[in-house]
């Protein structure tokens, strides 16, 4: 993961833009008077689920967090990266990891995913298919979640990938193989049920696996941390659940099978934390889509201690997120995004969501709706664990609860919680308030020590990975065939068609080289040099000038179409969010123009009929 991607994955565009203009909620989006031109009625919209902004007025511009800061602060790409990095606690260094290397690892993982799926369909894996049927999984779930099987011997995955041209060292870097002391490589996953783990942008970042031999250890094995995988920074099934989560809130379970079974029964707003406490990165992913989060916990009394530690970490992360929202300048309290609402639903002893949904699917909705606010759940759970009639028991429980209360940024809500604790434990409020600073230091130190390292899955803020491939193809062609295309052709490629900040900036650099006063010694921004070199060195496999020209034309049409679809969707949201008394309003007119533009693009993309050739 590059520093650029790490910064993007931690940003919340609503919080960012809210520091510049007064945002007003408008359905699923936010709107404001455009900060870049004078206007009486709002034409500037921010879209949280897309992490993007757009002005439908005189500016007619849009983009992501980077483009907003560049325009608002009148700074270049490098300075915007530094400022946004500082905002999310990342110091930008001169050396930035290559995005091309990460792309290669994603590619290898996807090749492995296809291999595992193919092996699952072979006769040798009949017992695995029988196991999955015994777990209640239907064929649709097997395909949707792409289950596979890793052969038990002969290092067949390694052989398959090396035959496909991948180096053993790179396969090991992707977490699919390991190297022995004498330099030999072997498959990491052998004789296991394989579960691909896709990131926010639906790329295969890694795998979860389960042993199918009762004597094998460990029972569960994940891809180790790699440049593109860290399970503390991914929510399993989120790539499928984005829209349901935005509409209905997020339900977070612990295991893969819990999430799969939920989706199989139509509960498609369920994602899995894969056994980890919610981290700040995971919270950021959820917060892009919703403020309503329910954690569905296994009813396992033996794991209650771990559960409470997990919830303490999650609570602290959520409150820190709320604190940043509350502190943003330029936005009134009524215009701030809703505070995160974290609730807990605990299953009966011995049950997990997988069991519960399989045997009682009709009761799942009621179970989730009955979830208790986290404060209430914790108070009840802690009280059950100790003898609250004794001074020691009351003291321990009260101090534990104070660690949670100390991280609440809202002083009114904090006082409400203190009053509730005082009444529950029979302690004076002043005593609790005096003990809170020490509790805050203890809780903060614990969370800092448990915080996950900042490596990991590339959570791109703008979709989609297919569009990114088209962006890179356009840039590869322009960079590798500089003498084939004139100024008019190069300048006809528009930066606003590009979703990824780095690709957009490289295109601007390519366009700048066409200017009459361009300096041959000028170079791309240092932060983009490695990605630039990756594009320059990659082979688009185009043999003739006519094929190069045709490929550029089709890739540009694809980008333009994706841009029009995105703009059309944003306009539709803007229209739905407004009470439009005038059917000839600017936004309605733009929407019609966008639809017509999309039709024209689709006509251009259609292959010529035999009669017209």
C-alpha positions in Angstrom: 0.0 0.0 0.0 1.4 3.4 -1.0 1.4 6.4 1.3 -1.0 8.0 -1.1 -3.4 5.0 -0.8 -3.0 5.0 3.0 -4.0 8.7 3.2 -7.0 8.2 0.9 -8.2 5.2 2.9 -8.3 7.2 6.2 -10.0 10.3 4.9 -13.7 11.1 5.2 -14.6 13.6 2.6 -17.6 14.9 4.6 -15.4 15.8 7.5 -12.8 17.3 5.1 -15.2 19.5 3.1 -17.2 20.4 6.3 -14.1 22.3 7.4 -14.4 24.6 4.5 -18.2 25.1 3.9 -21.4 24.6 5.9 -22.8 21.3 4.7 -26.5 20.5 4.9 -27.7 16.9 4.7 -29.7 16.3 1.6 -30.9 12.7 1.7 -27.9 10.4 1.1 -25.6 13.3 0.2 -24.7 16.7 1.6 -25.0 20.1 -0.2 -23.7 23.6 0.2 -23.2 26.9 -1.6 -20.2 26.2 -3.8 -16.9 27.5 -2.2 -15.4 28.2 -5.6 -18.0 30.6 -7.0 -20.7 33.0 -5.8 -24.3 31.6 -5.8 -27.5 32.0 -4.0 -28.8 28.4 -4.0 -26.6 25.3 -3.3 -25.2 23.5 -6.4 -22.3 21.9 -4.6 -22.8 18.3 -3.5 -20.7 15.9 -1.4 -21.3 12.1 -1.8 -20.1 10.1 1.2 -20.5 6.6 -0.3 -18.4 7.6 -3.4 -16.0 9.9 -1.4 -16.4 12.5 -4.0 -17.7 16.1 -4.6 -19.2 17.9 -7.6 -20.4 21.4 -8.4 -23.4 21.4 -10.7 -23.2 25.2 -11.1 -20.8 27.5 -12.8 -17.7 25.5 -11.8 -19.0 22.3 -13.4 -16.1 20.5 -11.6 -15.7 17.6 -9.3 -13.3 15.0 -7.9 -12.0 13.5 -4.7 -10.4 14.8 -1.5 -7.1 15.6 -3.2 -8.7 17.6 -6.0 -10.8 19.5 -3.5 -7.8 20.5 -1.4 -5.8 21.4 -4.5 -8.5 23.7 -5.7 -9.6 25.1 -2.3 -6.1 25.8 -1.0 -4.5 26.5 -4.4 -1.7 24.0 -3.9 -0.1 21.3 -6.1 -0.5 17.6 -5.7 2.5 17.2 -3.4 1.3 19.9 -1.0 -2.2 18.4 -1.0 -0.8 15.0 -0.1 1.3 16.5 2.7 -1.7 18.4 4.2 -4.1 15.5 4.0 -1.4 13.2 5.4 -1.0 15.5 8.4 -4.8 15.5 8.8 -4.9 11.7 9.3 -1.6 11.4 11.2 0.7 10.2 8.3 4.0 11.9 7.7 4.7 11.9 4.0 8.3 10.7 3.2 10.2 11.2 0.0 10.2 7.5 -0.8 6.8 6.2 -1.8 6.1 2.5 -2.5 5.2 1.6 -6.0 1.6 1.0 -6.8 2.6 -1.3 -9.6 4.0 -3.8 -7.2 0.7 -3.9 -5.3 -1.2 -4.4 -8.5 1.0 -7.4 -9.3 0.2 -9.0 -5.9 -3.6 -8.4 -6.5 -3.1 -10.1 -9.9 -1.4 -13.1 -8.4 -4.1 -13.5 -5.7 -6.8 -13.5 -8.4 -4.9 -16.1 -10.4 -4.8 -18.2 -7.2 -8.5 -17.7 -6.5 -9.3 -19.0 -10.0 -7.0 -22.0 -9.4 -8.6 -22.9 -6.1 -12.2 -22.6 -7.5 -11.2 -24.9 -10.4 -9.8 -27.5 -8.1 -12.9 -27.4 -5.9 -14.9 -28.6 -9.0 -12.6 -31.6 -9.6 -13.3 -35.2 -8.4 -10.6 -35.0 -5.7 -12.5 -32.2 -3.9 -15.9 -34.1 -3.8 -15.5 -34.4 0.0 -15.0 -30.7 0.3 -18.2 -30.0 -1.7 -20.0 -32.5 0.6 -18.6 -30.6 3.7 -20.0 -27.3 2.3 -23.4 -28.8 1.6 -23.4 -30.1 5.2 -22.7 -26.5 6.3 -25.9 -25.5 4.5 -24.3 -23.5 1.7 -26.1 -23.5 -1.6 -24.6 -23.2 -5.1 -25.3 -19.5 -5.4 -23.3 -18.8 -2.2 -20.4 -21.0 -3.4 -20.2 -18.9 -6.6 -20.8 -15.5 -5.0 -18.2 -16.0 -2.3 -15.9 -17.9 -4.6 -15.0 -20.9 -2.3 -12.1 -23.0 -3.4 -9.9 -25.9 -2.4 -6.1 -26.0 -2.1 -4.6 -29.4 -3.0 -3.0 -31.2 -0.1 0.3 -32.1 -1.8 2.7 -31.5 -4.7 2.8 -27.7 -4.4 0.4 -27.5 -7.3 -0.5 -23.8 -6.8 3.2 -22.8 -6.9 3.7 -24.9 -10.0 0.6 -23.3 -11.6 1.6 -19.8 -10.9 5.2 -20.2 -11.9 4.1 -21.8 -15.2 1.9 -18.6 -15.6 5.1 -16.5 -15.4 5.1 -15.4 -11.8 8.4 -15.5 -9.8 8.4 -17.7 -6.7 9.7 -14.8 -4.6 6.7 -12.7 -5.7 4.3 -15.5 -5.0 5.7 -15.7 -1.5 5.4 -11.9 -1.2 1.7 -12.3 -2.0 1.5 -14.7 1.0 0.7 -17.8 -1.1 4.1 -19.6 -0.6 6.9 -19.8 1.9 10.7 -20.2 1.4 12.8 -22.7 3.2 16.3 -22.0 4.6 17.8 -23.7 1.5 15.9 -21.5 -0.9 13.1 -23.8 -1.9 9.5 -22.7 -2.0 6.3 -24.5 -1.0 2.5 -23.8 -0.9 1.4 -22.1 2.3 -2.2 -23.4 1.9 -2.5 -27.2 1.6 -5.6 -29.3 1.9 -7.7 -26.4 3.0 -11.1 -24.8 2.2 -10.1 -21.5 0.6 -12.1 -18.3 1.1 -11.0 -15.3 -1.0 -11.0 -12.0 0.8 -11.8 -9.0 -1.4 -11.1 -5.4 -0.3 -13.3 -2.3 -0.6 -12.6 -2.2 -4.4 -13.4 -5.9 -4.8 -9.7 -6.9 -5.5 -8.6 -10.2 -4.0 -6.2 -9.0 -1.3 -5.8 -12.4 0.5 -7.4 -15.6 1.7 -8.9 -17.2 4.7 -8.8 -20.9 5.0 -10.1 -23.8 7.2 -8.4 -27.1 7.7 -10.4 -30.1 6.5 -8.4 -32.7 8.3 -9.3 -32.7 12.0 -5.6 -33.4 12.9 -4.3 -30.4 10.9 -3.1 -27.3 12.7 -3.9 -24.5 12.8 -7.6 -25.0 12.1 -7.9 -21.5 10.6 -5.2 -19.9 8.7 -5.2 -16.5 6.9 -2.8 -14.9 4.4 0.0 -13.3 6.5 0.3 -9.5 6.4 1.4 -8.4 3.0 1.7 -5.1 1.1 -2.0 -5.5 0.1 -3.5 -7.5 3.0 -4.0 -6.9 6.6 -7.2 -8.3 8.0 -7.5 -5.5 10.5 -8.1 -3.1 7.6 -10.7 -5.1 5.7 -14.3 -6.0 6.4 -15.1 -9.3 4.8 -18.0 -9.1 2.2 -18.0 -5.3 2.3 -17.5 -5.2 -1.5 -21.0 -6.9 -1.8 -22.7 -5.1 1.1 -22.0 -1.4 0.3 -25.4 -0.4 -0.9 -27.4 -2.5 1.7 -25.2 -1.1 4.5 -25.9 2.5 3.2 -29.6 1.8 3.2 -30.0 -0.3 6.4 -26.9 0.2 8.5 -24.1 -2.3 9.0 -24.3 -5.6 11.0 -20.8 -6.8 11.9 -20.2 -10.5 12.7 -16.9 -12.2 13.5 -16.5 -15.1 11.0 -16.6 -15.7 7.3 -19.3 -18.3 7.5 -21.5 -16.0 9.6 -21.4 -13.4 6.9 -21.9 -15.9 4.1 -25.0 -17.5 5.7 -26.5 -14.1 6.4 -26.2 -13.1 2.7 -27.6 -16.5 1.6 -30.7 -15.7 3.6 -31.1 -12.2 2.3 -29.4 -10.3 5.1 -27.0 -8.6 2.8 -25.9 -5.7 5.1 -23.8 -8.1 7.1 -20.0 -8.0 7.0 -17.3 -9.8 9.1 -14.4 -8.3 11.1 -12.7 -11.7 10.8 -12.2 -12.0 14.6 -10.5 -8.7 15.2 -11.7 -5.8 17.2 -12.9 -2.9 15.0 -10.0 -0.8 14.0 -10.0 2.8 13.0 -9.6 1.8 9.3 -12.6 -0.5 9.5 -14.6 2.2 11.2 -13.7 4.6 8.4 -15.0 2.1 5.8 -18.3 1.7 7.6 -18.5 5.5 8.3 -18.5 6.2 4.5 -21.8 4.5 4.2 -23.7 4.7 7.5 -23.8 5.8 11.1 -25.7 2.8 12.3 -23.6 -0.2 13.4 -24.7 -3.4 15.2 -22.1 -5.9 16.4 -23.6 -9.4 16.5 -21.5 -11.4 19.0 -21.3 -15.1 19.6 -22.9 -16.4 22.8 -19.6 -17.8 24.2 -19.1 -17.2 27.9 -15.5 -18.4 27.7 -14.7 -15.6 25.2 -16.4 -12.8 27.2 -13.1 -11.3 28.3 -11.8 -11.1 24.7 -15.2 -9.7 23.7 -15.0 -6.9 26.2 -11.5 -6.0 25.2 -12.6 -5.9 21.6 -15.6 -3.7 22.4 -13.4 -1.3 24.4 -11.1 -0.9 21.4 -14.1 -0.5 19.1 -15.7 2.1 21.4 -12.5 4.1 21.6 -12.1 4.1 17.8 -15.8 5.2 17.3 -15.5 8.0 19.9 -12.3 9.3 18.4 -14.0 9.4 15.0 -16.9 11.4 16.5 -14.4 13.7 18.2 -12.9 14.7 14.8 -16.3 15.3 13.4 -17.3 17.5 16.4 -14.1 19.5 16.1 -14.4 20.3 12.4 -14.7 24.0 11.8 -17.1 25.9 9.6 -20.0 23.5 10.2 -22.8 24.0 12.7 -23.9 21.2 15.1 -27.1 20.6 13.2 -25.2 20.2 9.9 -22.6 17.7 11.2 -23.0 14.1 10.2 -24.9 11.9 12.7 -22.9 10.5 15.5 -22.0 6.9 15.2 -24.6 4.7 16.8 -22.9 1.4 18.0 -25.1 -1.3 19.3 -24.5 -4.9 20.5 -26.6 -8.0 20.0 -25.4 -11.1 21.9 -26.6 -14.6 20.8 -27.7 -17.3 23.3 -24.8 -19.3 24.8 -23.3 -21.8 22.4 -24.7 -20.1 19.3 -23.0 -18.1 16.5 -24.7 -16.2 13.7 -24.1 -19.0 11.3 -26.1 -21.5 13.5 -28.7 -18.9 14.4 -29.5 -17.9 10.9 -29.6 -21.5 9.5 -32.0 -22.7 12.1 -34.0 -19.5 12.9 -33.7 -17.1 9.9 -37.1 -15.5 10.7 -35.8 -14.4 14.1 -32.7 -12.7 12.9 -34.3 -9.3 12.1 -35.9 -9.1 15.5 -32.6 -10.2 17.1 -30.7 -7.3 15.4 -33.5 -4.8 16.1 -33.4 -5.6 19.8 -29.6 -4.8 20.1 -28.7 -2.7 23.1 -26.7 0.5 22.9 -23.1 -0.3 23.7 -23.1 1.5 27.0 -26.1 -0.4 28.3 -24.7 -3.7 27.1 -21.3 -3.2 28.7 -22.9 -2.1 32.0 -25.0 -5.2 32.2 -22.2 -7.5 31.1 -19.7 -6.2 33.6 -22.2 -6.2 36.4 -22.9 -9.9 35.7 -19.2 -10.8 36.1 -18.5 -9.5 39.6 -20.2 -9.3 43.0 -21.4 -5.7 42.9 -22.5 -5.9 46.5 -18.9 -5.8 47.5 -16.7 -2.6 47.4 -14.0 -4.3 45.3 -16.6 -5.5 42.7 -18.3 -2.2 42.4 -14.9 -0.4 42.1 -13.6 -2.7 39.4 -16.8 -2.5 37.3 -17.1 1.3 37.8 -13.4 1.9 36.8 -13.8 -0.3 33.7 -16.9 1.6 32.6 -15.1 4.9 33.2 -12.5 3.9 30.5 -15.4 3.9 28.0 -17.0 7.1 29.3 -13.7 9.0 29.3 -13.5 8.8 25.5 -17.0 10.3 24.9 -16.3 13.7 23.3 -19.8 15.2 23.9 -19.7 16.6 27.5 -23.5 16.4 27.8 -23.6 12.7 26.9 -20.6 12.1 29.1 -22.4 13.7 32.1 -25.4 11.6 31.3 -23.3 8.4 31.4 -21.7 9.5 34.7 -25.1 10.0 36.2 -26.1 6.5 35.1 -23.0 5.0 36.6 -23.4 6.9 39.9 -27.0 5.6 40.2 -26.1 2.1 39.2 -23.1 1.7 41.6 -24.2 4.0 44.4 -21.2 6.3 43.9 -21.1 10.0 44.0 -20.8 11.6 40.5 -17.9 13.9 41.7 -16.0 10.8 42.8 -16.4 9.2 39.3 -15.4 12.4 37.6 -12.3 12.7 39.7 -11.3 9.1 38.8 -11.9 9.6 35.1 -8.5 11.1 34.0 -6.7 8.0 35.3 -9.2 5.7 33.6 -8.7 7.7 30.3 -4.9 7.2 30.5 -5.2 3.5 31.1 -7.7 3.0 28.3 -5.7 5.2 25.8 -2.5 3.3 26.5 -4.2 0.0 26.0 -5.6 1.0 22.6 -2.3 2.5 21.5 -0.5 -0.7 22.3 -3.1 -2.8 20.4 -3.3 -0.5 17.4 -2.7 -2.4 14.1 0.3 -1.4 12.0 -0.4 0.9 9.1 0.2 -1.5 6.3 -2.4 -3.1 4.1 -5.3 -3.4 1.8 -5.6 -0.6 -0.7 -9.0 0.9 0.1 -9.4 3.1 -2.9 -11.9 5.9 -2.3 -13.4 5.9 -5.8 -14.6 2.8 -7.7 -13.9 0.7 -9.6 -11.0 -1.6 -10.3 -12.1 -2.2 -13.9 -12.1 1.6 -14.6 -8.6 1.9 -13.1 -7.4 -0.6 -15.7 -8.7 1.5 -18.5 -7.1 4.6 -17.0 -3.7 2.9 -16.9 -4.1 1.6 -20.4 -4.7 5.1 -21.7 -1.6 6.4 -19.9 0.5 3.5 -21.0 -0.4 4.2 -24.7 0.3 7.9 -24.4 3.6 7.4 -22.6 4.9 4.6 -24.7 3.9 6.0 -28.1 4.6 9.7 -27.7 5.3 10.3 -31.4 2.1 8.7 -32.6 -0.4 11.2 -31.2 -0.5 14.9 -31.7 -1.4 17.7 -29.3 -5.1 17.6 -30.3 -5.5 13.9 -29.5 -3.6 14.1 -26.2 -5.6 17.2 -25.0 -8.9 15.5 -25.9 -8.3 13.1 -23.0 -9.9 14.8 -20.1 -8.5 14.5 -16.5 -12.0 14.5 -15.0 -12.6 11.1 -16.6 -9.9 9.6 -14.3 -11.1 8.4 -10.8 -7.6 7.8 -9.3 -5.8 10.9 -8.2 -2.3 9.6 -9.3 -3.5 8.7 -12.8 -5.2 12.1 -13.1 -2.0 13.9 -12.2 0.1 11.9 -14.6 -2.3 12.7 -17.4 -2.0 16.4 -16.5 1.8 16.0 -16.7 1.6 14.3 -20.2 -0.7 17.1 -21.4 1.7 19.7 -20.1 4.5 18.3 -22.3 2.5 19.3 -25.3 2.6 23.0 -24.3 4.9 25.2 -26.5 7.0 26.3 -23.5 7.3 22.8 -22.0 10.7 22.0 -20.5 12.0 18.6 -21.5 13.8 18.5 -18.1 10.5 18.8 -16.2 9.5 15.6 -14.4 6.4 14.1 -12.8 5.9 14.8 -9.0 8.3 12.7 -6.9 5.4 10.9 -5.2 4.3 9.6 -8.6 7.6 8.6 -10.1 7.4 4.9 -9.4 3.9 4.6 -10.6 4.9 6.7 -13.7 7.8 4.3 -14.3 5.5 1.3 -13.9 3.2 2.7 -16.7 6.2 3.5 -18.9 7.8 0.1 -18.5 4.6 -2.0 -18.8 3.9 -3.6 -22.2 0.3 -3.0 -23.4 0.9 -5.7 -26.1 -0.1 -3.7 -29.1 1.8 -4.4 -32.3 0.7 -1.9 -34.9 0.0 1.8 -35.0 -3.6 1.1 -36.0 -4.1 -1.2 -33.1 -2.6 1.4 -30.7 -4.9 4.1 -32.1 -8.0 1.8 -31.8 -7.1 0.8 -28.3 -6.7 4.4 -27.2 -10.1 5.3 -28.7 -11.9 2.4 -27.0 -10.3 3.0 -23.7 -11.1 6.7 -23.8 -14.7 5.9 -24.7 -14.9 3.5 -21.8 -13.5 6.2 -19.4 -15.9 8.8 -20.7 -18.8 6.4 -20.3 -17.9 5.6 -16.7 -17.6 9.3 -16.0 -21.0 10.0 -17.6 -22.6 7.1 -15.6 -21.1 8.5 -12.4 -22.2 12.0 -13.2 -25.7 10.8 -14.1 -26.0 8.9 -10.8 -24.8 12.0 -8.9 -27.3 14.2 -10.7 -30.1 11.7 -10.0 -29.2 11.8 -6.3 -29.1 15.6 -6.3 -32.6 15.7 -8.0 -34.0 13.2 -5.5 -32.6 15.2 -2.6 -34.2 18.5 -3.7 -37.7 19.6 -3.8 -37.7 20.7 -7.4 -40.5 23.1 -8.1 -39.1 24.0 -11.5 -38.8 21.0 -13.9 -36.5 23.0 -16.0 -34.0 23.5 -13.2 -30.2 23.5 -13.9 -29.7 20.1 -12.3 -32.6 18.5 -14.2 -31.2 20.0 -17.4 -27.8 18.6 -16.7 -29.3 15.2 -16.0 -30.9 15.1 -19.4 -27.7 16.3 -21.0 -25.8 13.5 -19.2 -28.3 10.9 -20.4 -28.0 12.1 -24.0 -24.2 12.1 -23.7 -24.3 8.5 -22.5 -26.4 7.4 -25.4 -24.0 9.0 -27.9 -21.1 7.3 -26.2 -22.8 3.9 -26.4 -23.5 4.4 -30.1 -19.8 5.1 -30.7 -18.8 2.0 -28.7 -21.0 -0.3 -30.7 -19.2 -2.3 -33.3 -20.1 -1.4 -36.9 -22.7 -3.7 -38.5 -21.7 -5.7 -41.6 -23.9 -3.4 -43.8 -22.0 -0.3 -42.7 -18.5 -1.6 -43.0 
